[in-house]
Structure formats: C-alpha cells, structure tokens
Amino acid sequence: MKLVWLLYQQRQRSSLAPLQKKSPFSPQLTMFLVEAAKWLVSSVVVVALCARSSTLFRPSVVMGALFFMSVSPFIGVLLESKEALQRQYHYHYVRLSGVRDDEVWQRLLKIHYAVSLLRLLPIWLPPSIGLMVMFGMMTGASFVWFGQTMLLLLYVISHIVRGSTVRATGVFSAVFFRMASFAIGYAVMAAIVPLLQLSRQAVRMYGLSLSYLAYMDGYAVQWQQRFYECMTSWGGWSFSSTSLLFIGAGFALLALICFSFIRPSHSHKAAYRLYSWYQRVIESLKVRGTNNAILYKDLCLFTRPVRELTKPPWSLFLPGEWFLAAGANVALLPIVHNGSIILFLFMFEMYIVMTGALRAITDVFRDIFQFESEMERLTVFRLLSPPPLVPLIEAKWTLLERLGVYPCMTAVGLLLLEYIGLLGMRGGLWAAMGAVAMMPAYSLVVKRILRTDYEVFCLVLASGEQTVLTSPRDYAGYMVIAAGNHSFHRLLIYITVFSSLLSAFFMLLKGWSWACYSVLFVVMLYLVLWNGSQYARPT
C-alpha cells in the first residue's frame, strides 16, 4: 500500500507539473487545491442531478446517468497501451531484478490499477454514493459492485489479449472492438431516431408550444419506463440486487482466475507484415527522398525487412471510426430524404473516418510519426546548428500523406457504397459531392495530427535537458499542449453535433437551409484545420 501511495503522489505531481510552474502556491498546496476542485465539481454535479430527479428526470434516467458516471472514468485505464505502461513503470529496468518477467508484469498491473483507483477517486466515488443515497444502500451498492467488477474483468481481458503471442488473438481483438463500435453506433442512433421522428411529428401538429411539451412528455414516460425495464431485466429474468451481487462476484472470481494468464510478451510476439503491394507503393518515394535525408531515413525504417506491425494490416484500412459511423447510418439513413442532409452527414462522417484512419497509421508506426526515432537521436539533433526542423516535419508530412491515401480511399469508398446501398444512386450522388468537397482537407488533417508530437519534440530539443523519454507523449506537459492544440477542433465537433440534433428535433432547418448549414460547416472546418496546421514552433 505504501508503494501504491508513493506512485499515486508521483503521478499527481507529474500531471500537475505545467500548472505548478505558474501557480503562486507550493506544490503540496497546489495539488490539494486541484484535488479539492475535482471533489467539489463532481459532488455538485451529482447533487444537482439527484436534486432535480423528481422534476426534470425520471428515476431510470438518473440511475443510468449515475451508473455511467461511476464507470466511465475507467475507460481511459482500459485503453492505455502496454508500451506506455512499460515506459511509465520502467518495466524493462524492473525486470532485471531476477524475478520472472510474468510475475513482474502482473505485479505492475496490480499496482497500476490501484493507483488509477486512487487518482480517479474524486470522479467515480461521488456518483457511486449518489446511487446508494437515491436508490437505497443495497440497490446502489449492488450497481457499484457490478460496474467495478465488470471493469476489472475487462481490464484483465484487455491485457491478456495484448500480451498474447497468438496471431489469431490479435485478429479477434480487432474484429471484436470494431463490431462493438458498430453496435454502439447503431444502438445510440436507434434510440435517438424514434424520439427524432416523434418530435418532428409533434412540431408539425402543435408547433413549439406547451401542447408539444405535453405530447412529448407522455411518450418520454413510456420510453424511459421501457429503458428502465431493459436495464433491470432480460429475457423475463429480473436483475435484483442479490443477482447483481452474485454476477459481480462471478466477474471478480473470473478476473482473479484469468489474471495468471497475463503475459508481458516483450519478445516472440506474433507480428504482422504490411501488404507487399502497399509497401512497393511507398518505396517509390525513395526517388523523391534523395534530397531529404530525414525522409530517406524514415523510408528505410518503414521498408526494412524486419518491419513488423502490432495490428493486422487490414485494420489500417477499416478504423473503428468507420464502423461507428456505419452502425449509426444503418439506423439513421433510411429516414433521411433531404439531399442537403445527406451531403452534410457524409462530409461530417468522411472527416471523422479520415481522421481515424490517419491516427491508426501514426499509432502503428510510432517510431516514425510519433518521433520516437528522433527522441533516440536527440543528442545528434542538438549537435546540429541549426537543427534540421524544416526537413524533419516535411518528411513526416510527405510520408503520412502517401501512407494514408489508400486507407482513406478505402474507408471513404466503403462508406460511399453504404450510402448507395441504403439510399440508392440519388443519395450516392449527394455523398459523392460531399467527398469532392472534403478532399482538399486531407493534407490539413495530416498536419493537424502531427502537430502536437512535433511541438513537444521541439520543446524537449530546445530545453537542453538530459531526458530519458522514449516518446514525446511521455513528456509531463504533453496533455496540456494537446488540449490547447485541439480545443477549437473539439469545440467545432461538439457544436456541430449539438446544433444538428437541435435543428433536426425542432425542425429549425428545412429544405435548402440544410445546404447553407453544410456550407457553413465546411467553411468552419477548413478554418479550424488551417489553424491546427499553424505550428507554434518555426518549421
């Protein structure tokens, strides 16, 4: 427990390092104030939700919201990569202690989960207490127990899959998560579409008046009751507090049994090879790379005979974002008849899919696009005066643009085929127009994706400090810089989703007004992407 507490304090200090430099208080007081603010905000949100439950929300909605708030913070823990954890806890150094590698890795995973529980305590504990206060100690505690044990089991399974040396396990993992993305996209949109149709029907009948609210309230009561029944029963069998406790105990027991099968898999990992035809296409860049030594170096890293991938190569062509959009389209597109709406939907989804495909490439080739190979040669860059920063970033842009062409074309082409299959040739023509309008954004998306890693590398390079970082993403202030770089982009996405849903629910836009909305979205997107491609460091 003492080790867990020390590592927890170390993680907190490293995450607050950029803030402490500007804070007038001592590091201990700054950490205390930040933690107190987390507790205060989380508690206020829970209290406000519970206090308004009798007037604004039904009990089923409150239960679902509190349950989601109690488990959602751990999603990030489940998605942390094995390589990042090994760097964070210095696994390759600790394994020299003489203890078996499997035991060392399993012990580090236990410590990491305990540290994560402590770090996220201000976020997940208040909604858990809210569940117990609102629905009784037994019922609330059973839901909390069920959620936490389910997350523990998923945590164990995810690391079993990542450490497996069986190639079929990697394929199964990729297929499973993509099918889960498809199911989530379909489920969310299938729940929204009936409400959307009913709202539009009520607006036509009553307008935006009190009669509209009464009409929607009656339907909402029935919808929430069905949602509550689905949460508490399945196949005629009721999920009582006792049954949830037993299911949670089963999850916990299964997690303990499966934990012994976790392997670090630092060697002899079954890897994948890139498609030979795709590799030959990239090799044609070597002719252009003769005038840029860094581009030639990256090409050699990419085309070396021992190049192995950690993911199946087909996963580069079909990212998880494509399945999420495809699942949502299955539920939404059959009710869409306005060509301007089809145009807007395709442009929005094409941008999301294109970003996902390029991010998948940067995650697979981390040594090239996340500047890991440059971090290994940091001393060499410091000896050069001035450092070749312009050829460096131009090499990354050129290679990622060439690498991403075929995955993006494949993903967008399959998305277009889905539109044609669900909407016919007329809908396909509108979607094709959207694809043409979004094509110039490709190079801007490439620059936006590489921006944060490049700026952090320049920051480490200019600092002159002797660091042991293997990646710019290990830098203490990386998340702060990334949040600043992506703030306008995230704001645009949130505003677009909210405004489009609001306009569709209340019929604020009709007919060709959706075409004006689509043009406004494209203009704002290009402005945000242009801003995201303007690097802070001189290039």
Legacy VTK file of the C-alpha trace (Angstrom):
# vtk DataFile Version 3.0
C-alpha trace
ASCII
DATASET POLYDATA
POINTS 539 float
0.000 0.000 0.000
2.876 2.366 0.711
4.256 1.800 -2.789
0.822 2.483 -4.308
0.547 5.729 -2.354
4.033 6.877 -3.409
3.329 6.125 -7.080
-0.022 7.904 -6.808
1.710 11.035 -5.496
4.323 10.808 -8.241
1.647 10.561 -10.950
-0.218 13.527 -9.482
2.922 15.656 -9.334
3.913 14.821 -12.916
0.420 15.581 -14.257
0.384 18.935 -12.430
3.962 19.919 -13.343
2.974 22.536 -16.008
0.371 24.038 -13.657
2.738 24.210 -10.686
5.198 26.332 -12.651
2.559 29.074 -12.923
0.958 28.560 -9.525
1.872 31.008 -6.724
1.354 28.260 -4.138
3.615 25.446 -3.010
3.420 22.105 -4.886
1.602 20.433 -1.973
-0.993 23.213 -1.721
-1.477 23.274 -5.492
-2.119 19.521 -5.526
-4.556 19.878 -2.618
-6.479 22.681 -4.355
-6.735 20.736 -7.628
-7.978 17.610 -5.846
-10.450 19.663 -3.811
-11.756 21.246 -7.025
-12.275 17.789 -8.542
-14.210 16.614 -5.497
-16.281 19.810 -5.446
-17.215 19.756 -9.150
-18.064 16.056 -9.143
-20.146 16.374 -5.963
-22.013 19.435 -7.254
-22.923 17.643 -10.499
-24.202 14.592 -8.606
-26.170 16.681 -6.094
-27.729 18.771 -8.876
-28.703 15.646 -10.802
-30.249 13.996 -7.742
-31.999 17.174 -6.572
-33.720 17.663 -9.936
-34.598 13.999 -10.409
-38.199 14.459 -9.282
-38.907 17.393 -11.621
-36.728 17.044 -14.720
-35.649 13.403 -14.903
-37.236 10.031 -14.321
-35.589 7.592 -11.878
-34.392 5.384 -14.734
-32.530 8.287 -16.337
-30.920 9.258 -13.018
-29.893 5.647 -12.374
-28.372 5.282 -15.830
-26.559 8.630 -15.599
-25.078 7.923 -12.158
-24.041 4.403 -13.162
-22.345 5.721 -16.300
-20.567 8.454 -14.313
-19.260 5.850 -11.859
-17.731 3.587 -14.531
-16.813 5.942 -17.402
-13.589 7.303 -15.788
-12.043 3.830 -16.049
-12.495 3.622 -19.815
-9.228 5.518 -20.234
-7.485 2.991 -17.957
-8.699 0.142 -20.181
-7.410 1.875 -23.327
-3.876 2.616 -22.073
-1.329 0.854 -24.241
1.013 -1.814 -22.922
4.062 0.071 -24.219
3.069 3.276 -22.395
2.642 1.385 -19.123
6.019 -0.311 -19.531
7.683 3.066 -20.038
5.785 4.647 -17.176
6.741 1.990 -14.633
10.233 1.320 -16.124
9.354 -2.315 -16.743
12.499 -3.140 -18.718
14.579 -1.956 -15.757
12.480 -3.628 -13.055
12.534 -6.986 -14.856
16.308 -7.146 -14.270
15.593 -7.838 -10.579
15.767 -11.584 -11.209
12.076 -12.290 -10.686
10.208 -13.944 -13.562
9.020 -11.450 -16.175
5.423 -12.635 -15.876
5.367 -12.010 -12.141
6.924 -8.552 -12.525
4.402 -7.532 -15.195
1.422 -8.861 -13.238
2.587 -7.022 -10.118
2.957 -3.770 -12.082
-0.558 -4.148 -13.496
-1.979 -4.611 -9.993
-0.162 -1.502 -8.811
-1.319 0.474 -11.855
-4.970 -0.446 -11.286
-4.743 0.509 -7.604
-3.066 3.838 -8.477
-5.787 4.507 -11.065
-8.490 3.831 -8.463
-6.898 6.456 -6.207
-6.365 9.011 -8.975
-9.958 8.712 -10.216
-11.496 8.578 -6.757
-12.874 12.169 -6.904
-14.650 11.320 -10.166
-16.180 7.888 -9.576
-16.910 7.915 -5.828
-19.487 10.786 -5.651
-21.818 9.219 -8.281
-21.418 5.861 -6.538
-22.542 7.444 -3.262
-25.361 9.142 -5.161
-26.584 5.762 -6.386
-26.708 4.439 -2.820
-28.471 7.547 -1.487
-31.070 7.738 -4.271
-31.963 4.061 -4.637
-31.094 2.594 -1.254
-27.890 1.227 0.162
-28.413 -2.322 -1.119
-29.519 -1.447 -4.650
-26.934 1.299 -5.138
-24.093 -0.789 -3.715
-25.042 -3.722 -5.965
-24.852 -1.499 -9.075
-21.498 -0.058 -7.959
-20.132 -3.547 -7.250
-21.396 -4.842 -10.591
-19.817 -1.932 -12.515
-16.445 -2.108 -10.772
-16.072 -5.876 -11.131
-17.103 -5.692 -14.776
-14.388 -3.085 -15.380
-11.831 -5.220 -13.524
-12.643 -8.205 -15.731
-12.371 -6.067 -18.885
-9.028 -4.725 -17.621
-7.669 -8.255 -17.177
-9.026 -9.482 -20.531
-7.592 -6.471 -22.390
-4.084 -7.185 -21.073
-4.422 -10.906 -21.798
-5.204 -10.029 -25.411
-2.356 -7.507 -25.648
0.173 -9.939 -24.237
-0.919 -12.920 -26.282
1.606 -14.381 -28.715
-1.141 -15.970 -30.825
-1.838 -14.056 -34.004
-5.488 -15.143 -34.013
-5.955 -13.329 -30.699
-4.940 -10.028 -32.273
-7.328 -10.586 -35.173
-10.141 -11.467 -32.768
-9.424 -8.356 -30.697
-9.510 -6.088 -33.763
-12.737 -7.657 -35.041
-14.364 -7.582 -31.601
-13.696 -3.907 -30.953
-14.867 -2.930 -34.430
-18.058 -4.921 -34.076
-18.557 -3.289 -30.671
-18.142 0.135 -32.333
-20.717 -0.830 -34.965
-23.146 -1.978 -32.264
-22.648 1.199 -30.208
-23.241 3.423 -33.225
-26.386 1.531 -34.147
-27.725 1.355 -30.564
-27.262 5.071 -29.890
-28.849 6.126 -33.158
-31.651 3.543 -32.871
-32.586 5.134 -29.524
-32.490 8.673 -30.974
-34.370 8.045 -34.233
-37.813 7.263 -32.670
-37.565 10.385 -30.495
-36.490 12.382 -33.551
-39.446 11.202 -35.626
-41.913 11.826 -32.792
-40.511 15.303 -32.114
-40.809 16.308 -35.763
-44.360 14.952 -35.882
-45.258 16.931 -32.733
-43.744 20.128 -34.179
-45.869 19.741 -37.308
-49.004 19.218 -35.207
-48.562 21.713 -32.362
-45.525 23.837 -33.159
-43.160 24.777 -30.352
-45.822 25.216 -27.685
-46.996 23.749 -24.370
-49.000 21.158 -26.301
-45.756 19.956 -27.836
-44.222 19.515 -24.377
-47.260 17.604 -23.114
-47.253 15.344 -26.174
-43.541 14.597 -25.845
-43.738 14.118 -22.080
-46.298 11.345 -22.415
-44.124 9.479 -24.879
-40.954 10.133 -22.877
-42.509 8.478 -19.813
-43.182 5.303 -21.800
-39.704 5.390 -23.392
-37.957 5.805 -20.032
-40.049 3.031 -18.483
-39.006 0.644 -21.256
-35.388 1.741 -20.782
-35.634 1.046 -17.048
-37.136 -2.387 -17.694
-34.345 -3.188 -20.142
-31.753 -2.168 -17.536
-33.281 -4.290 -14.768
-34.483 -7.354 -16.656
-33.520 -9.559 -19.550
-35.459 -12.423 -21.068
-38.060 -12.278 -18.314
-35.428 -12.627 -15.562
-35.215 -9.688 -13.143
-31.846 -8.258 -12.140
-32.420 -7.825 -8.413
-29.784 -6.510 -6.022
-28.899 -10.048 -4.992
-28.481 -11.225 -8.578
-26.254 -8.214 -9.381
-24.096 -9.008 -6.352
-23.695 -12.631 -7.479
-22.936 -11.597 -11.076
-20.333 -9.140 -9.781
-18.810 -11.865 -7.615
-18.608 -14.077 -10.701
-16.859 -11.290 -12.627
-14.374 -10.808 -9.773
-13.658 -14.536 -9.483
-13.188 -14.843 -13.247
-10.828 -11.846 -13.227
-8.715 -13.430 -10.470
-8.557 -16.723 -12.367
-7.665 -15.075 -15.670
-5.075 -12.755 -14.127
-2.474 -15.520 -14.050
-2.687 -15.787 -17.871
-1.404 -12.224 -18.408
1.979 -12.129 -20.136
4.258 -9.149 -20.835
5.153 -10.554 -24.267
8.235 -8.371 -24.606
9.626 -10.809 -27.130
8.476 -13.522 -29.523
5.339 -11.547 -30.209
3.441 -12.839 -33.239
3.602 -9.837 -35.555
2.013 -8.878 -38.854
3.602 -7.832 -42.120
2.381 -4.997 -44.263
0.862 -5.907 -47.612
3.669 -6.263 -50.157
1.832 -4.209 -52.802
1.315 -1.395 -50.287
4.989 -1.474 -49.353
6.039 -1.262 -53.015
3.892 1.849 -53.434
5.717 3.538 -50.552
9.125 2.513 -51.893
8.507 4.753 -54.903
9.048 7.685 -52.531
12.751 6.823 -52.240
13.370 8.611 -55.501
11.852 11.799 -54.066
13.539 11.224 -50.710
17.086 11.635 -52.019
17.001 15.399 -51.321
15.713 14.930 -47.770
17.923 12.773 -45.564
15.312 12.501 -42.815
12.660 11.334 -45.287
15.092 8.731 -46.593
15.801 7.614 -43.015
12.054 7.243 -42.288
11.571 5.312 -45.513
14.339 2.916 -44.510
12.670 2.419 -41.129
9.406 1.754 -42.869
10.648 -0.619 -45.563
13.249 -2.528 -43.574
12.870 -6.313 -43.931
12.247 -6.847 -40.213
9.413 -4.285 -40.090
6.588 -5.850 -38.107
3.166 -4.485 -37.211
1.431 -4.799 -33.870
-2.004 -4.845 -35.531
-3.469 -6.706 -38.524
-2.751 -4.659 -41.674
-6.423 -4.599 -42.711
-7.194 -2.630 -39.532
-5.386 0.353 -41.100
-7.941 0.382 -43.920
-11.003 -0.037 -41.682
-10.570 2.035 -38.496
-13.003 1.819 -35.595
-14.490 5.211 -36.558
-15.710 3.687 -39.829
-17.684 1.001 -38.006
-19.111 3.569 -35.589
-20.363 5.701 -38.490
-21.600 2.645 -40.418
-23.631 1.441 -37.436
-25.225 4.857 -36.970
-26.052 5.037 -40.698
-27.971 1.753 -40.619
-30.434 3.264 -38.148
-30.471 6.857 -39.451
-30.198 6.898 -43.241
-33.487 5.066 -44.027
-35.456 8.063 -42.657
-33.347 10.735 -44.439
-34.759 12.059 -47.724
-33.299 15.573 -47.970
-30.264 15.647 -50.241
-28.676 18.513 -48.318
-28.816 16.488 -45.089
-27.184 13.549 -46.883
-24.467 15.933 -48.072
-23.830 17.206 -44.529
-23.844 13.729 -42.963
-21.364 12.322 -45.463
-18.957 15.243 -45.130
-19.041 15.010 -41.335
-18.558 11.227 -41.328
-15.868 11.385 -44.004
-13.866 13.777 -41.853
-14.230 11.542 -38.776
-13.269 8.402 -40.735
-10.345 10.104 -42.450
-9.000 11.319 -39.101
-9.405 7.837 -37.617
-7.530 6.174 -40.486
-4.588 8.578 -40.219
-4.438 8.217 -36.437
-4.375 4.427 -36.813
-1.315 4.761 -39.056
0.502 7.008 -36.580
-0.259 4.569 -33.748
1.186 1.617 -35.683
4.307 3.424 -36.940
5.116 5.219 -33.694
8.846 5.340 -34.255
8.252 7.435 -37.377
5.158 9.574 -36.775
5.357 9.972 -33.002
9.040 10.999 -33.262
10.337 8.075 -31.205
13.291 7.500 -33.527
14.135 11.227 -33.264
13.972 11.047 -29.455
16.581 8.277 -29.583
18.834 10.605 -31.602
18.166 13.733 -29.543
21.869 14.292 -28.877
22.591 14.266 -32.613
19.919 16.899 -33.254
21.405 19.117 -30.532
24.855 18.905 -32.099
23.495 20.272 -35.380
23.266 24.053 -35.655
20.581 24.846 -36.519
18.639 21.586 -36.068
17.002 20.425 -39.339
13.438 21.041 -38.151
12.074 22.036 -41.558
13.212 18.839 -43.346
12.072 16.855 -40.310
8.433 17.908 -40.356
8.281 17.986 -44.167
9.449 14.361 -44.216
6.673 13.374 -41.791
4.047 15.241 -43.811
5.158 13.649 -47.077
5.292 10.099 -45.750
1.985 10.257 -43.846
0.220 11.787 -46.842
1.447 8.951 -49.068
0.782 6.247 -46.465
-2.718 7.475 -45.715
-4.012 7.746 -49.270
-5.046 4.123 -49.753
-6.527 3.569 -46.244
-8.537 6.787 -46.511
-9.689 5.996 -50.043
-10.739 2.509 -48.971
-12.643 3.691 -45.890
-14.375 6.565 -47.717
-15.185 4.327 -50.698
-16.846 1.724 -48.487
-18.751 4.482 -46.697
-19.962 5.737 -50.078
-21.092 2.211 -51.008
-23.098 2.053 -47.781
-24.844 5.302 -48.697
-25.652 3.939 -52.153
-26.957 0.701 -50.659
-29.215 2.450 -48.136
-30.282 5.490 -50.189
-29.885 4.488 -53.823
-27.988 6.291 -56.576
-29.537 9.676 -55.753
-28.201 9.537 -52.210
-24.877 8.275 -53.560
-24.571 11.334 -55.822
-25.086 13.679 -52.880
-22.491 11.720 -50.899
-20.037 11.874 -53.813
-20.445 15.669 -53.902
-19.556 15.745 -50.216
-16.467 13.610 -50.865
-15.254 16.057 -53.524
-15.761 18.996 -51.147
-13.754 17.279 -48.396
-10.798 16.076 -50.477
-8.702 19.267 -50.053
-8.920 18.829 -46.269
-6.733 15.722 -46.414
-3.360 17.492 -46.213
-4.627 19.791 -43.448
-5.747 16.802 -41.390
-2.271 15.271 -41.789
-0.634 18.429 -40.439
-3.082 18.735 -37.532
-2.485 15.144 -36.413
1.317 15.543 -36.360
1.317 18.980 -34.729
1.385 18.124 -31.010
4.088 15.447 -31.205
6.269 17.756 -33.292
5.866 20.746 -30.966
6.640 18.652 -27.878
9.738 17.245 -29.614
10.887 20.790 -30.388
10.228 21.767 -26.778
12.335 18.879 -25.449
15.032 19.624 -28.013
15.214 23.317 -27.058
15.242 22.624 -23.325
18.749 21.150 -23.483
17.948 18.840 -20.577
19.197 15.279 -20.462
15.983 13.264 -20.564
15.224 9.561 -20.686
11.981 9.995 -22.628
11.408 7.489 -25.407
8.461 9.378 -26.892
7.169 12.974 -26.837
3.989 11.574 -25.300
5.913 10.734 -22.126
6.545 14.430 -21.554
4.772 15.720 -18.416
3.013 18.600 -20.187
2.011 16.676 -23.309
-1.704 16.506 -22.457
-1.805 20.245 -21.704
-0.253 21.103 -25.083
-2.535 18.623 -26.867
-5.625 20.099 -25.193
-4.643 23.572 -26.356
-3.942 22.440 -29.927
-7.198 20.515 -30.270
-9.524 22.847 -28.341
-11.043 24.558 -31.408
-11.415 21.245 -33.205
-13.270 19.622 -30.312
-15.431 22.705 -29.860
-16.421 22.595 -33.534
-17.329 18.896 -33.329
-19.416 19.386 -30.172
-21.213 22.436 -31.582
-21.872 20.656 -34.895
-23.367 17.576 -33.234
-25.483 19.618 -30.819
-26.734 22.138 -33.391
-27.559 19.468 -35.995
-29.547 17.421 -33.461
-31.328 20.540 -32.213
-32.186 21.612 -35.767
-33.450 18.136 -36.659
-35.535 17.672 -33.484
-37.289 21.054 -33.663
-37.259 21.469 -37.464
-35.274 24.694 -37.242
-33.802 23.940 -40.666
-35.845 22.805 -43.645
-35.151 22.060 -47.291
-32.275 24.016 -48.781
-31.443 25.668 -45.466
-29.568 22.436 -44.699
-27.372 23.177 -47.737
-26.415 26.529 -46.177
-25.721 24.703 -42.914
-23.462 22.246 -44.781
-21.545 25.099 -46.431
-21.115 26.795 -43.040
-19.805 23.527 -41.557
-17.249 23.093 -44.348
-16.055 26.694 -44.050
-15.665 26.441 -40.272
-13.947 23.057 -40.578
-11.395 24.393 -43.052
-10.728 27.378 -40.795
-10.181 25.118 -37.775
-7.946 22.763 -39.765
-5.945 25.703 -41.108
-5.490 26.976 -37.561
-4.480 23.462 -36.448
-1.821 23.292 -39.179
-0.121 26.511 -37.997
2.661 25.162 -35.809
3.859 27.113 -32.808
7.489 26.177 -33.488
9.202 27.540 -36.605
9.196 24.990 -39.402
LINES 1 540
539 0 1 2 3 4 5 6 7 8 9 10 11 12 13 14 15 16 17 18 19 20 21 22 23 24 25 26 27 28 29 30 31 32 33 34 35 36 37 38 39 40 41 42 43 44 45 46 47 48 49 50 51 52 53 54 55 56 57 58 59 60 61 62 63 64 65 66 67 68 69 70 71 72 73 74 75 76 77 78 79 80 81 82 83 84 85 86 87 88 89 90 91 92 93 94 95 96 97 98 99 100 101 102 103 104 105 106 107 108 109 110 111 112 113 114 115 116 117 118 119 120 121 122 123 124 125 126 127 128 129 130 131 132 133 134 135 136 137 138 139 140 141 142 143 144 145 146 147 148 149 150 151 152 153 154 155 156 157 158 159 160 161 162 163 164 165 166 167 168 169 170 171 172 173 174 175 176 177 178 179 180 181 182 183 184 185 186 187 188 189 190 191 192 193 194 195 196 197 198 199 200 201 202 203 204 205 206 207 208 209 210 211 212 213 214 215 216 217 218 219 220 221 222 223 224 225 226 227 228 229 230 231 232 233 234 235 236 237 238 239 240 241 242 243 244 245 246 247 248 249 250 251 252 253 254 255 256 257 258 259 260 261 262 263 264 265 266 267 268 269 270 271 272 273 274 275 276 277 278 279 280 281 282 283 284 285 286 287 288 289 290 291 292 293 294 295 296 297 298 299 300 301 302 303 304 305 306 307 308 309 310 311 312 313 314 315 316 317 318 319 320 321 322 323 324 325 326 327 328 329 330 331 332 333 334 335 336 337 338 339 340 341 342 343 344 345 346 347 348 349 350 351 352 353 354 355 356 357 358 359 360 361 362 363 364 365 366 367 368 369 370 371 372 373 374 375 376 377 378 379 380 381 382 383 384 385 386 387 388 389 390 391 392 393 394 395 396 397 398 399 400 401 402 403 404 405 406 407 408 409 410 411 412 413 414 415 416 417 418 419 420 421 422 423 424 425 426 427 428 429 430 431 432 433 434 435 436 437 438 439 440 441 442 443 444 445 446 447 448 449 450 451 452 453 454 455 456 457 458 459 460 461 462 463 464 465 466 467 468 469 470 471 472 473 474 475 476 477 478 479 480 481 482 483 484 485 486 487 488 489 490 491 492 493 494 495 496 497 498 499 500 501 502 503 504 505 506 507 508 509 510 511 512 513 514 515 516 517 518 519 520 521 522 523 524 525 526 527 528 529 530 531 532 533 534 535 536 537 538
